[in-house]
């Protein structure tokens, strides 16, 4: 995302659809959940709990961010959503 990174969009923001964003709209959340899933595979409740919490947290954030992106880039983001999966390339 380069200089577009941050919690508040800058004045001359642009929609990034290259790099990891070509394959998933939210690769950062996908990576974090994948890492926590790996830890959860140990079978420990201490490892499984953060994974479950991360799913709920991420899905809520994703819904909010997608709503914001649709308002910032109505046509561009709709087209991007149509051909790019949310979290898992080729699946979801």
Biopython code that builds the backbone (N, CA, C, O; Angstrom):
import numpy as np
from Bio.PDB.StructureBuilder import StructureBuilder

atoms = [
    (1, "UNK", "N", (0.816, -1.192, 0.000)),
    (1, "UNK", "CA", (0.000, 0.000, 0.000)),
    (1, "UNK", "C", (0.855, 1.249, 0.000)),
    (1, "UNK", "O", (0.373, 2.340, -0.302)),
    (2, "UNK", "N", (2.098, 1.092, 0.331)),
    (2, "UNK", "CA", (3.010, 2.218, 0.267)),
    (2, "UNK", "C", (2.544, 3.413, 1.075)),
    (2, "UNK", "O", (2.222, 3.280, 2.255)),
    (3, "UNK", "N", (2.507, 4.565, 0.454)),
    (3, "UNK", "CA", (2.137, 5.793, 1.162)),
    (3, "UNK", "C", (0.638, 5.895, 1.413)),
    (3, "UNK", "O", (0.192, 6.842, 2.060)),
    (4, "UNK", "N", (-0.150, 4.941, 0.916)),
    (4, "UNK", "CA", (-1.587, 4.937, 1.188)),
    (4, "UNK", "C", (-1.922, 4.311, 2.536)),
    (4, "UNK", "O", (-3.080, 4.327, 2.954)),
    (5, "UNK", "N", (-0.911, 3.754, 3.225)),
    (5, "UNK", "CA", (-1.123, 3.087, 4.494)),
    (5, "UNK", "C", (-1.524, 4.092, 5.573)),
    (5, "UNK", "O", (-0.964, 5.185, 5.650)),
    (6, "UNK", "N", (-2.483, 3.721, 6.392)),
    (6, "UNK", "CA", (-2.880, 4.552, 7.515)),
    (6, "UNK", "C", (-4.339, 4.358, 7.843)),
    (6, "UNK", "O", (-5.100, 3.822, 7.037)),
    (7, "UNK", "N", (-4.732, 4.795, 9.032)),
    (7, "UNK", "CA", (-6.109, 4.598, 9.463)),
    (7, "UNK", "C", (-7.062, 5.629, 8.863)),
    (7, "UNK", "O", (-8.276, 5.428, 8.860)),
    (8, "UNK", "N", (-6.515, 6.726, 8.358)),
    (8, "UNK", "CA", (-7.346, 7.753, 7.729)),
    (8, "UNK", "C", (-6.818, 8.017, 6.322)),
    (8, "UNK", "O", (-5.627, 8.270, 6.145)),
    (9, "UNK", "N", (-7.689, 7.960, 5.326)),
    (9, "UNK", "CA", (-7.205, 8.181, 3.960)),
    (9, "UNK", "C", (-6.643, 9.591, 3.783)),
    (9, "UNK", "O", (-7.147, 10.559, 4.351)),
    (10, "UNK", "N", (-5.600, 9.673, 2.990)),
    (10, "UNK", "CA", (-5.021, 10.983, 2.725)),
    (10, "UNK", "C", (-5.817, 11.666, 1.617)),
    (10, "UNK", "O", (-6.713, 11.058, 1.031)),
    (11, "UNK", "N", (-5.504, 12.891, 1.336)),
    (11, "UNK", "CA", (-6.229, 13.686, 0.343)),
    (11, "UNK", "C", (-6.235, 13.054, -1.045)),
    (11, "UNK", "O", (-7.284, 12.945, -1.679)),
    (12, "UNK", "N", (-5.069, 12.642, -1.512)),
    (12, "UNK", "CA", (-4.954, 12.126, -2.881)),
    (12, "UNK", "C", (-4.845, 10.593, -2.880)),
    (12, "UNK", "O", (-4.003, 10.023, -3.574)),
    (13, "UNK", "N", (-5.694, 9.947, -2.103)),
    (13, "UNK", "CA", (-5.633, 8.499, -1.978)),
    (13, "UNK", "C", (-5.962, 7.809, -3.300)),
    (13, "UNK", "O", (-6.603, 8.380, -4.182)),
    (14, "UNK", "N", (-5.504, 6.563, -3.407)),
    (14, "UNK", "CA", (-5.779, 5.784, -4.605)),
    (14, "UNK", "C", (-6.060, 4.341, -4.192)),
    (14, "UNK", "O", (-5.595, 3.883, -3.148)),
    (15, "UNK", "N", (-6.810, 3.647, -5.003)),
    (15, "UNK", "CA", (-7.146, 2.258, -4.742)),
    (15, "UNK", "C", (-5.979, 1.383, -5.195)),
    (15, "UNK", "O", (-5.585, 1.422, -6.361)),
    (16, "UNK", "N", (-5.435, 0.606, -4.284)),
    (16, "UNK", "CA", (-4.312, -0.271, -4.590)),
    (16, "UNK", "C", (-4.869, -1.652, -4.941)),
    (16, "UNK", "O", (-5.573, -2.270, -4.142)),
    (17, "UNK", "N", (-4.547, -2.120, -6.138)),
    (17, "UNK", "CA", (-5.024, -3.432, -6.590)),
    (17, "UNK", "C", (-3.878, -4.278, -7.134)),
    (17, "UNK", "O", (-4.107, -5.246, -7.859)),
    (18, "UNK", "N", (-2.665, -3.920, -6.790)),
    (18, "UNK", "CA", (-1.492, -4.648, -7.266)),
    (18, "UNK", "C", (-0.852, -5.408, -6.109)),
    (18, "UNK", "O", (-1.271, -5.273, -4.959)),
    (19, "UNK", "N", (0.154, -6.200, -6.418)),
    (19, "UNK", "CA", (0.842, -6.973, -5.386)),
    (19, "UNK", "C", (-0.102, -8.002, -4.784)),
    (19, "UNK", "O", (-0.854, -8.656, -5.507)),
    (20, "UNK", "N", (-0.067, -8.145, -3.491)),
    (20, "UNK", "CA", (-0.931, -9.111, -2.803)),
    (20, "UNK", "C", (-2.413, -8.786, -3.006)),
    (20, "UNK", "O", (-3.265, -9.671, -2.919)),
    (21, "UNK", "N", (-2.716, -7.518, -3.274)),
    (21, "UNK", "CA", (-4.108, -7.096, -3.464)),
    (21, "UNK", "C", (-4.691, -7.567, -4.793)),
    (21, "UNK", "O", (-5.888, -7.407, -5.032)),
    (22, "UNK", "N", (-3.863, -8.142, -5.655)),
    (22, "UNK", "CA", (-4.379, -8.739, -6.895)),
    (22, "UNK", "C", (-5.089, -10.057, -6.593)),
    (22, "UNK", "O", (-5.942, -10.494, -7.366)),
    (23, "UNK", "N", (-4.743, -10.685, -5.484)),
    (23, "UNK", "CA", (-5.243, -12.018, -5.158)),
    (23, "UNK", "C", (-6.299, -12.026, -4.056)),
    (23, "UNK", "O", (-7.163, -12.902, -4.030)),
    (24, "UNK", "N", (-6.233, -11.069, -3.160)),
    (24, "UNK", "CA", (-7.194, -10.980, -2.049)),
    (24, "UNK", "C", (-7.356, -9.516, -1.672)),
    (24, "UNK", "O", (-6.393, -8.749, -1.676)),
    (25, "UNK", "N", (-8.587, -9.142, -1.347)),
    (25, "UNK", "CA", (-8.844, -7.741, -0.998)),
    (25, "UNK", "C", (-8.295, -7.379, 0.374)),
    (25, "UNK", "O", (-8.051, -6.204, 0.652)),
    (26, "UNK", "N", (-8.097, -8.377, 1.240)),
    (26, "UNK", "CA", (-7.627, -8.114, 2.607)),
    (26, "UNK", "C", (-6.497, -9.075, 2.985)),
    (26, "UNK", "O", (-6.652, -9.881, 3.903)),
    (27, "UNK", "N", (-5.366, -8.995, 2.287)),
    (27, "UNK", "CA", (-4.289, -9.955, 2.544)),
    (27, "UNK", "C", (-3.667, -9.843, 3.941)),
    (27, "UNK", "O", (-3.156, -10.833, 4.465)),
    (28, "UNK", "N", (-3.702, -8.679, 4.536)),
    (28, "UNK", "CA", (-3.118, -8.529, 5.871)),
    (28, "UNK", "C", (-3.939, -9.319, 6.885)),
    (28, "UNK", "O", (-3.373, -10.032, 7.714)),
    (29, "UNK", "N", (-5.253, -9.201, 6.831)),
    (29, "UNK", "CA", (-6.110, -9.977, 7.738)),
    (29, "UNK", "C", (-5.959, -11.470, 7.453)),
    (29, "UNK", "O", (-5.904, -12.275, 8.382)),
    (30, "UNK", "N", (-5.893, -11.843, 6.183)),
    (30, "UNK", "CA", (-5.745, -13.257, 5.822)),
    (30, "UNK", "C", (-4.451, -13.824, 6.407)),
    (30, "UNK", "O", (-4.445, -14.924, 6.960)),
    (31, "UNK", "N", (-3.371, -13.082, 6.284)),
    (31, "UNK", "CA", (-2.085, -13.534, 6.824)),
    (31, "UNK", "C", (-2.101, -13.669, 8.333)),
    (31, "UNK", "O", (-1.575, -14.638, 8.880)),
    (32, "UNK", "N", (-2.694, -12.713, 8.999)),
    (32, "UNK", "CA", (-2.770, -12.768, 10.463)),
    (32, "UNK", "C", (-3.607, -13.959, 10.915)),
    (32, "UNK", "O", (-3.229, -14.668, 11.848)),
    (33, "UNK", "N", (-4.740, -14.179, 10.259)),
    (33, "UNK", "CA", (-5.586, -15.312, 10.636)),
    (33, "UNK", "C", (-4.892, -16.639, 10.328)),
    (33, "UNK", "O", (-5.027, -17.595, 11.091)),
    (34, "UNK", "N", (-4.153, -16.708, 9.225)),
    (34, "UNK", "CA", (-3.424, -17.924, 8.884)),
    (34, "UNK", "C", (-2.367, -18.231, 9.940)),
    (34, "UNK", "O", (-2.208, -19.385, 10.337)),
    (35, "UNK", "N", (-1.658, -17.230, 10.390)),
    (35, "UNK", "CA", (-0.645, -17.426, 11.431)),
    (35, "UNK", "C", (-1.286, -17.915, 12.722)),
    (35, "UNK", "O", (-0.771, -18.829, 13.367)),
    (36, "UNK", "N", (-2.401, -17.314, 13.097)),
    (36, "UNK", "CA", (-3.083, -17.739, 14.320)),
    (36, "UNK", "C", (-3.713, -19.123, 14.164)),
    (36, "UNK", "O", (-3.801, -19.876, 15.134)),
    (37, "UNK", "N", (-4.151, -19.462, 12.952)),
    (37, "UNK", "CA", (-4.677, -20.795, 12.691)),
    (37, "UNK", "C", (-3.578, -21.838, 12.903)),
    (37, "UNK", "O", (-3.820, -22.895, 13.485)),
    (38, "UNK", "N", (-2.389, -21.537, 12.434)),
    (38, "UNK", "CA", (-1.264, -22.436, 12.640)),
    (38, "UNK", "C", (-1.013, -22.681, 14.117)),
    (38, "UNK", "O", (-0.735, -23.810, 14.521)),
    (39, "UNK", "N", (-1.107, -21.651, 14.911)),
    (39, "UNK", "CA", (-0.946, -21.801, 16.356)),
    (39, "UNK", "C", (-2.096, -22.610, 16.959)),
    (39, "UNK", "O", (-1.887, -23.413, 17.869)),
    (40, "UNK", "N", (-3.297, -22.397, 16.454)),
    (40, "UNK", "CA", (-4.469, -23.104, 16.977)),
    (40, "UNK", "C", (-4.384, -24.599, 16.713)),
    (40, "UNK", "O", (-4.983, -25.393, 17.439)),
    (41, "UNK", "N", (-3.645, -24.989, 15.681)),
    (41, "UNK", "CA", (-3.507, -26.408, 15.366)),
    (41, "UNK", "C", (-2.781, -27.190, 16.457)),
    (41, "UNK", "O", (-2.790, -28.421, 16.449)),
    (42, "UNK", "N", (-2.160, -26.490, 17.385)),
    (42, "UNK", "CA", (-1.482, -27.175, 18.491)),
    (42, "UNK", "C", (-2.498, -27.842, 19.415)),
    (42, "UNK", "O", (-2.149, -28.729, 20.194)),
    (43, "UNK", "N", (-3.759, -27.409, 19.324)),
    (43, "UNK", "CA", (-4.797, -28.001, 20.167)),
    (43, "UNK", "C", (-4.962, -27.318, 21.510)),
    (43, "UNK", "O", (-5.832, -27.694, 22.296)),
    (44, "UNK", "N", (-4.157, -26.343, 21.777)),
    (44, "UNK", "CA", (-4.221, -25.625, 23.038)),
    (44, "UNK", "C", (-5.315, -24.561, 22.994)),
    (44, "UNK", "O", (-5.436, -23.836, 22.007)),
    (45, "UNK", "N", (-6.103, -24.467, 24.051)),
    (45, "UNK", "CA", (-7.150, -23.436, 24.122)),
    (45, "UNK", "C", (-6.505, -22.046, 24.136)),
    (45, "UNK", "O", (-7.088, -21.075, 23.654)),
    (46, "UNK", "N", (-5.307, -21.967, 24.688)),
    (46, "UNK", "CA", (-4.582, -20.693, 24.733)),
    (46, "UNK", "C", (-4.238, -20.239, 23.312)),
    (46, "UNK", "O", (-4.166, -19.039, 23.047)),
    (47, "UNK", "N", (-4.030, -21.174, 22.412)),
    (47, "UNK", "CA", (-3.731, -20.833, 21.019)),
    (47, "UNK", "C", (-5.003, -20.714, 20.188)),
    (47, "UNK", "O", (-5.058, -19.901, 19.266)),
    (48, "UNK", "N", (-6.018, -21.503, 20.495)),
    (48, "UNK", "CA", (-7.256, -21.495, 19.715)),
    (48, "UNK", "C", (-8.079, -20.228, 19.980)),
    (48, "UNK", "O", (-8.706, -19.698, 19.062)),
    (49, "UNK", "N", (-8.083, -19.752, 21.196)),
    (49, "UNK", "CA", (-8.891, -18.575, 21.540)),
    (49, "UNK", "C", (-8.512, -17.343, 20.714)),
    (49, "UNK", "O", (-9.402, -16.694, 20.163)),
    (50, "UNK", "N", (-7.231, -16.999, 20.608)),
    (50, "UNK", "CA", (-6.889, -15.827, 19.782)),
    (50, "UNK", "C", (-7.298, -16.001, 18.313)),
    (50, "UNK", "O", (-7.686, -15.033, 17.659)),
    (51, "UNK", "N", (-7.213, -17.221, 17.801)),
    (51, "UNK", "CA", (-7.638, -17.474, 16.425)),
    (51, "UNK", "C", (-9.117, -17.169, 16.262)),
    (51, "UNK", "O", (-9.510, -16.489, 15.313)),
    (52, "UNK", "N", (-9.938, -17.664, 17.176)),
    (52, "UNK", "CA", (-11.381, -17.429, 17.097)),
    (52, "UNK", "C", (-11.723, -15.951, 17.248)),
    (52, "UNK", "O", (-12.594, -15.433, 16.550)),
    (53, "UNK", "N", (-11.040, -15.286, 18.154)),
    (53, "UNK", "CA", (-11.260, -13.850, 18.344)),
    (53, "UNK", "C", (-10.832, -13.091, 17.092)),
    (53, "UNK", "O", (-11.489, -12.129, 16.694)),
    (54, "UNK", "N", (-9.735, -13.517, 16.472)),
    (54, "UNK", "CA", (-9.252, -12.829, 15.266)),
    (54, "UNK", "C", (-10.247, -12.946, 14.118)),
    (54, "UNK", "O", (-10.378, -12.017, 13.321)),
    (55, "UNK", "N", (-10.946, -14.063, 14.021)),
    (55, "UNK", "CA", (-11.948, -14.224, 12.972)),
    (55, "UNK", "C", (-13.055, -13.198, 13.160)),
    (55, "UNK", "O", (-13.415, -12.488, 12.221)),
    (56, "UNK", "N", (-13.596, -13.117, 14.370)),
    (56, "UNK", "CA", (-14.677, -12.166, 14.639)),
    (56, "UNK", "C", (-14.215, -10.730, 14.418)),
    (56, "UNK", "O", (-14.909, -9.942, 13.776)),
    (57, "UNK", "N", (-13.052, -10.394, 14.945)),
    (57, "UNK", "CA", (-12.505, -9.042, 14.801)),
    (57, "UNK", "C", (-12.279, -8.698, 13.329)),
    (57, "UNK", "O", (-12.672, -7.627, 12.868)),
    (58, "UNK", "N", (-11.646, -9.612, 12.599)),
    (58, "UNK", "CA", (-11.313, -9.352, 11.204)),
    (58, "UNK", "C", (-12.555, -9.203, 10.336)),
    (58, "UNK", "O", (-12.622, -8.299, 9.503)),
    (59, "UNK", "N", (-13.528, -10.070, 10.518)),
    (59, "UNK", "CA", (-14.737, -9.974, 9.701)),
    (59, "UNK", "C", (-15.485, -8.674, 9.945)),
    (59, "UNK", "O", (-16.038, -8.085, 9.017)),
    (60, "UNK", "N", (-15.503, -8.235, 11.177)),
    (60, "UNK", "CA", (-16.148, -6.946, 11.482)),
    (60, "UNK", "C", (-15.390, -5.795, 10.817)),
    (60, "UNK", "O", (-15.994, -4.921, 10.196)),
    (61, "UNK", "N", (-14.063, -5.805, 10.954)),
    (61, "UNK", "CA", (-13.247, -4.754, 10.343)),
    (61, "UNK", "C", (-13.365, -4.773, 8.825)),
    (61, "UNK", "O", (-13.449, -3.720, 8.192)),
    (62, "UNK", "N", (-13.371, -5.964, 8.242)),
    (62, "UNK", "CA", (-13.471, -6.094, 6.791)),
    (62, "UNK", "C", (-14.772, -5.494, 6.292)),
    (62, "UNK", "O", (-14.776, -4.751, 5.310)),
    (63, "UNK", "N", (-15.877, -5.805, 6.955)),
    (63, "UNK", "CA", (-17.171, -5.245, 6.545)),
    (63, "UNK", "C", (-17.153, -3.720, 6.606)),
    (63, "UNK", "O", (-17.638, -3.053, 5.692)),
    (64, "UNK", "N", (-16.597, -3.175, 7.677)),
    (64, "UNK", "CA", (-16.510, -1.712, 7.809)),
    (64, "UNK", "C", (-15.599, -1.108, 6.735)),
    (64, "UNK", "O", (-15.936, -0.091, 6.130)),
    (65, "UNK", "N", (-14.464, -1.731, 6.509)),
    (65, "UNK", "CA", (-13.526, -1.203, 5.516)),
    (65, "UNK", "C", (-14.106, -1.281, 4.104)),
    (65, "UNK", "O", (-13.907, -0.370, 3.301)),
    (66, "UNK", "N", (-14.813, -2.352, 3.803)),
    (66, "UNK", "CA", (-15.392, -2.462, 2.462)),
    (66, "UNK", "C", (-16.479, -1.405, 2.250)),
    (66, "UNK", "O", (-16.605, -0.851, 1.159)),
    (67, "UNK", "N", (-17.242, -1.137, 3.268)),
    (67, "UNK", "CA", (-18.246, -0.072, 3.178)),
    (67, "UNK", "C", (-17.561, 1.265, 2.916)),
    (67, "UNK", "O", (-18.012, 2.045, 2.077)),
    (68, "UNK", "N", (-16.476, 1.526, 3.632)),
    (68, "UNK", "CA", (-15.735, 2.773, 3.440)),
    (68, "UNK", "C", (-15.114, 2.857, 2.045)),
    (68, "UNK", "O", (-15.141, 3.912, 1.410)),
    (69, "UNK", "N", (-14.561, 1.751, 1.576)),
    (69, "UNK", "CA", (-13.947, 1.742, 0.250)),
    (69, "UNK", "C", (-14.987, 1.960, -0.844)),
    (69, "UNK", "O", (-14.714, 2.631, -1.839)),
    (70, "UNK", "N", (-16.172, 1.396, -0.663)),
    (70, "UNK", "CA", (-17.237, 1.616, -1.647)),
    (70, "UNK", "C", (-17.663, 3.076, -1.689)),
    (70, "UNK", "O", (-18.045, 3.579, -2.745)),
    (71, "UNK", "N", (-17.601, 3.757, -0.556)),
    (71, "UNK", "CA", (-17.971, 5.173, -0.566)),
    (71, "UNK", "C", (-16.844, 6.036, -1.159)),
    (71, "UNK", "O", (-17.117, 7.061, -1.783)),
    (72, "UNK", "N", (-15.589, 5.629, -0.969)),
    (72, "UNK", "CA", (-14.462, 6.382, -1.527)),
    (72, "UNK", "C", (-14.253, 6.123, -3.019)),
    (72, "UNK", "O", (-13.906, 7.032, -3.773)),
    (73, "UNK", "N", (-14.469, 4.873, -3.436)),
    (73, "UNK", "CA", (-14.225, 4.458, -4.820)),
    (73, "UNK", "C", (-15.429, 3.660, -5.329)),
    (73, "UNK", "O", (-15.304, 2.454, -5.545)),
    (74, "UNK", "N", (-16.573, 4.285, -5.523)),
    (74, "UNK", "CA", (-17.791, 3.531, -5.843)),
    (74, "UNK", "C", (-17.665, 2.600, -7.055)),
    (74, "UNK", "O", (-17.988, 1.417, -6.948)),
    (75, "UNK", "N", (-17.217, 3.091, -8.166)),
    (75, "UNK", "CA", (-17.124, 2.246, -9.372)),
    (75, "UNK", "C", (-15.906, 1.330, -9.319)),
    (75, "UNK", "O", (-16.010, 0.137, -9.605)),
    (76, "UNK", "N", (-14.772, 1.875, -8.960)),
    (76, "UNK", "CA", (-13.540, 1.100, -8.944)),
    (76, "UNK", "C", (-13.619, -0.076, -7.972)),
    (76, "UNK", "O", (-13.232, -1.196, -8.307)),
    (77, "UNK", "N", (-14.123, 0.188, -6.766)),
    (77, "UNK", "CA", (-14.129, -0.873, -5.757)),
    (77, "UNK", "C", (-15.158, -1.945, -6.083)),
    (77, "UNK", "O", (-14.929, -3.121, -5.801)),
    (78, "UNK", "N", (-16.273, -1.567, -6.663)),
    (78, "UNK", "CA", (-17.274, -2.561, -7.085)),
    (78, "UNK", "C", (-16.672, -3.507, -8.119)),
    (78, "UNK", "O", (-16.864, -4.720, -8.042)),
    (79, "UNK", "N", (-15.950, -2.954, -9.076)),
    (79, "UNK", "CA", (-15.304, -3.781, -10.090)),
    (79, "UNK", "C", (-14.225, -4.661, -9.460)),
    (79, "UNK", "O", (-14.085, -5.831, -9.816)),
    (80, "UNK", "N", (-13.482, -4.107, -8.547)),
    (80, "UNK", "CA", (-12.432, -4.855, -7.829)),
    (80, "UNK", "C", (-13.046, -6.015, -7.047)),
    (80, "UNK", "O", (-12.521, -7.128, -7.066)),
    (81, "UNK", "N", (-14.156, -5.753, -6.361)),
    (81, "UNK", "CA", (-14.842, -6.806, -5.610)),
    (81, "UNK", "C", (-15.315, -7.930, -6.533)),
    (81, "UNK", "O", (-15.298, -9.101, -6.154)),
    (82, "UNK", "N", (-15.731, -7.574, -7.725)),
    (82, "UNK", "CA", (-16.281, -8.556, -8.654)),
    (82, "UNK", "C", (-15.234, -9.574, -9.113)),
    (82, "UNK", "O", (-15.585, -10.710, -9.432)),
    (83, "UNK", "N", (-13.954, -9.187, -9.151)),
    (83, "UNK", "CA", (-12.947, -10.121, -9.651)),
    (83, "UNK", "C", (-11.873, -10.506, -8.647)),
    (83, "UNK", "O", (-10.949, -11.240, -8.999)),
    (84, "UNK", "N", (-11.963, -10.031, -7.401)),
    (84, "UNK", "CA", (-10.959, -10.352, -6.392)),
    (84, "UNK", "C", (-11.648, -10.893, -5.145)),
    (84, "UNK", "O", (-12.586, -10.280, -4.634)),
    (85, "UNK", "N", (-11.189, -12.027, -4.662)),
    (85, "UNK", "CA", (-11.770, -12.642, -3.474)),
    (85, "UNK", "C", (-11.451, -11.834, -2.231)),
    (85, "UNK", "O", (-10.482, -11.075, -2.191)),
    (86, "UNK", "N", (-12.279, -12.011, -1.225)),
    (86, "UNK", "CA", (-12.155, -11.238, 0.009)),
    (86, "UNK", "C", (-10.890, -11.602, 0.798)),
    (86, "UNK", "O", (-10.086, -10.729, 1.124)),
    (87, "UNK", "N", (-10.719, -12.891, 1.101)),
    (87, "UNK", "CA", (-9.582, -13.309, 1.940)),
    (87, "UNK", "C", (-8.737, -14.417, 1.344)),
    (87, "UNK", "O", (-7.510, -14.387, 1.440)),
    (88, "UNK", "N", (-9.387, -15.397, 0.727)),
    (88, "UNK", "CA", (-8.684, -16.580, 0.239)),
    (88, "UNK", "C", (-8.775, -16.623, -1.279)),
    (88, "UNK", "O", (-9.864, -16.823, -1.817)),
    (89, "UNK", "N", (-7.660, -16.440, -1.985)),
    (89, "UNK", "CA", (-7.707, -16.438, -3.448)),
    (89, "UNK", "C", (-8.406, -17.684, -4.000)),
    (89, "UNK", "O", (-8.188, -18.799, -3.527)),
    (90, "UNK", "N", (-9.247, -17.466, -5.008)),
    (90, "UNK", "CA", (-9.992, -18.500, -5.710)),
    (90, "UNK", "C", (-11.091, -19.175, -4.873)),
    (90, "UNK", "O", (-11.821, -20.018, -5.396)),
    (91, "UNK", "N", (-11.222, -18.825, -3.599)),
    (91, "UNK", "CA", (-12.215, -19.489, -2.740)),
    (91, "UNK", "C", (-13.206, -18.497, -2.134)),
    (91, "UNK", "O", (-14.405, -18.581, -2.401)),
    (92, "UNK", "N", (-12.709, -17.545, -1.308)),
    (92, "UNK", "CA", (-13.607, -16.635, -0.572)),
    (92, "UNK", "C", (-13.022, -15.259, -0.457)),
    (92, "UNK", "O", (-13.643, -14.372, 0.129)),
]
sb = StructureBuilder()
sb.init_structure("model")
sb.init_model(0)
sb.init_chain("A")
sb.init_seg("    ")
for serial, (resi, resn, name, xyz) in enumerate(atoms, 1):
    if name == "N":
        sb.init_residue(resn, " ", resi, " ")
    sb.init_atom(name, np.array(xyz, "f"), 0.0, 1.0, " ", f" {name:<3s}", serial, name[0])
structure = sb.get_structure()
